[in-house]
Amino acid sequence: AQSVSQHNHHVILSEAASLELGCNYSYGGTVNLFWYVQYPGQHLQLLLKYFSGDPLVKGIKGFEAEFIKSKFSFNLRKPSVQWSDTAEYFCAVNKPGSQGNLIFGKGTKLSVKP
Amino acid sequence: KAGVTQTPRYLIKTRGQQVTLSCSPISGHRSVSWYQQTPGQGLQFLFEYFSETQRNKGNFPGRFSGRQFSNSRSEMNVSTLELGDSALYLCASSLSVAGGRNEQFFGPGTRLTVL
């Protein structure tokens, strides 16, 4: 079965530190890839998405992600985090034929110390 | 444009009861998906509705059901509630453009507590 792995359960960083959150998926065919963020008390919001083309995707709030097909990975990065980035981050994947069915990773909680 | 809305936001039920949750998608969105979020299992897909038909289904028991109306609003129902059904139930809508390049927009969720 298709699955998504996020290797870090909880990441703690100081402000201005660089961030990289890992995401690997198990499906071998064509996939759509997403990163969602859930700020405390708020609903899930889309950070960025990859469908095809340039494997380096830029999203909102200075986030970017790189799709490496050979590694089945879609890691999220940000060069300098802020306290306001404290949130839970979810990687998700779906197949083009199952567009309404997102498979999510378990999430990574990011805590940024001011 | 208004976002995805879900009602009620909070619900407390007892074991054995049934519950109905409602979701109104973004105007123009025809696909509605439902997810269950728990601390232990994370976000799990329940089912997706498109044009009043269930298009995809996750691995949940038959106690979980849903439907979609002609205006794309959707409801999900859980019968014979169990303690383990306590969770945040999220609804998401998308345009569902042909070709699969769709992003889902999530509502705030309904927090269900089963006592």
Interface residues (C-beta under 8 A of the other chain):
Chain A: N32 F34 Y36 Q42 H43 L44 Q45 L46 K49 F51 F90 A92 N94 K95 P96 G97 S98 Q99 G100 N101 L102 I103 F104 G105 K106 G107
Chain B: S31 V32 S33 Y35 G42 L43 Q44 F45 E48 F50 R55 N56 G58 L90 A92 S94 S96 G99 G100 R101 N102 E103 Q104 F105 F106 G107 P108 G109
